[in-house]
Amino acid sequence: MTRRGVAATLASAAAFGLMPVLASYAYGTGMSVPTLLALRFTIAAAVFLAWLGARGRLERPTARQWAVLALLGGVMYAVQSLLYFTAVERIAPALAVLLLYLYPALVSVVSAVVERARPGLAVLGPILVSLAGLALVVGPPGADLDLLGVLAAVGSAVSYALYIVVGSRVSAALSPAVTTGYLSMFAAGSFLLLGSAAGGLDLGFATAGWGWVTAVAVLSTVLAMSLFFVGSAALGPVRASLLSMFEPLVAVVATWLLLGGTLSWPQLAGGAVVLAGAAWGVLAAPTPGGEPVPPAGSRVPDAGLDVSAGGDLRNAGASGAPRG
């Protein structure tokens, strides 16, 4: 491991970990979830694509690649983001992040089902551990917890796992930065259409909201993604993805310091168990070549979105979509 790679990866995880806290501040200005997401992805796409254009690295997708990007960004990732940010609005941001980390174990299960493979310990172990952690986080029936918020957070983990598995069966051969820019563009389009149709877009929030949504887009999306690219190039995808589990810790501490919220000791213990299941899922899942893969959703700068037969999106740039 290089110091530069470790520093970049931890900084990326910290930026991602601050995202739900920044979103909470944005909600406090009167901003709705659809408005926040439409602005977040519009700003992120504009920054990514402008940067790529200025460097002469803006690749033109083929018709098939456009279709793949529209499906992944405009539909699947948009659904995941909507569920995640809804969870952040309804439950503690730290809790939403911890529940999102169910997705590495879920990817193993969904992949085994799709491939019609008999699930072994490497598949069932992580999911059982993660579910045990989920039980601790949620608590006994009747606990004072927003059920809809919890379901939204778990749904975001499920939809992210499905996004990874579906994406691993397509091929686009685009660099991660270009892929991320276009995915953000399609996600922005989806939320602009959804918000317009449902009347959910409203720019009448307080002026401070522009600062918070810009922070979500630039700090917790563009900068966080770029730093992960740097860290993954230096450390490799598995080490970088494991270090990225620093994200929930940042979210827990930031929630406590900045929002005054706190999780109970059983919830914190449950979160630790969820992360243990995620780490097990990362280390136990082999690639076709026998090497371990990073958790679903990790972003690898030199692989590109090239996941044709035998490939795996967990080693590809489609996973470069902004997390959450």
Secondary structure by P-SEA (a helix, b strand, c coil): ccaaaaaaaaaaaaaaaaaaaaaaaaaaacccaaaaaaaaaaaaaaaaaaaaaaacccccccaaaaaaaaaacccaaaaaaaaaaaaaacccaaaaaaaacaaaaaaaaaaaaaacccccaaaaaaaaaaaaaaaaaaccccccccaaaaaaaaaaaaaaaaaaaaaaaccccccaaaaaaaaaaaaaaaaaaaaaaacccccccccaaaaaaaaaaccccaaaaaaaaaaaaaccaaaaaaaacaaaaaaaaaaaccccccccaaaaaaaaaaaaaaaaaaaacccccccccccccccccccccccccccccccccccccccc
